[in-house]
Amino acid sequence: MLVLVLKTFEVTSAWAAAKIGTSIGSRIGTVVGGVLRTAIGAIAGVAIGH
């Protein structure tokens, strides 16, 4: 019985960690994507402006 509880806890915590990791990863991805888009837009604007 105890083994089953521990296994369930192990799987649940692994799943939770994966879920948290994914949401943090996508948030970081969104921020980095936004920064890159802004930088590319600024560079393109300067290049076109000159």
C-alpha positions as CSV (number, residue, x, y, z in Angstrom):
1,M,0.0,0.0,0.0
2,L,2.7,2.4,1.0
3,V,4.7,1.7,-2.2
4,L,1.6,2.5,-4.3
5,V,1.2,5.9,-2.4
6,L,4.8,6.7,-2.9
7,K,4.7,5.8,-6.6
8,T,1.5,7.9,-7.1
9,F,3.2,10.8,-5.3
10,E,6.3,10.4,-7.5
11,V,4.3,10.4,-10.7
12,T,2.1,13.3,-9.6
13,S,5.1,15.5,-8.6
14,A,6.9,14.6,-11.8
15,W,3.8,15.6,-13.8
16,A,3.4,18.8,-11.7
17,A,7.1,19.7,-12.3
18,A,6.7,19.1,-16.0
19,K,3.6,21.2,-16.1
20,I,5.2,24.1,-14.2
21,G,8.3,23.8,-16.4
22,T,6.3,23.9,-19.5
23,S,4.3,27.0,-18.4
24,I,7.5,28.8,-17.3
25,G,9.2,27.7,-20.6
26,S,6.3,29.1,-22.8
27,R,6.3,32.3,-20.8
28,I,10.0,32.8,-21.2
29,G,9.6,31.9,-24.9
30,T,6.9,34.5,-25.3
31,V,9.1,37.2,-23.6
32,V,12.1,36.3,-25.7
33,G,10.0,36.2,-28.9
34,G,8.6,39.6,-28.1
35,V,12.1,41.1,-27.4
36,L,13.4,39.5,-30.6
37,R,10.5,40.9,-32.6
38,T,11.0,44.4,-31.1
39,A,14.8,44.3,-31.8
40,I,14.3,43.0,-35.4
41,G,11.6,45.7,-35.9
42,A,13.9,48.4,-34.6
43,I,16.9,47.2,-36.7
44,A,14.6,47.0,-39.8
45,G,13.2,50.5,-39.1
46,V,16.7,52.0,-38.7
47,A,17.9,50.2,-41.9
48,I,14.9,51.4,-43.9
49,G,15.1,54.9,-42.4
50,H,18.7,55.4,-43.5
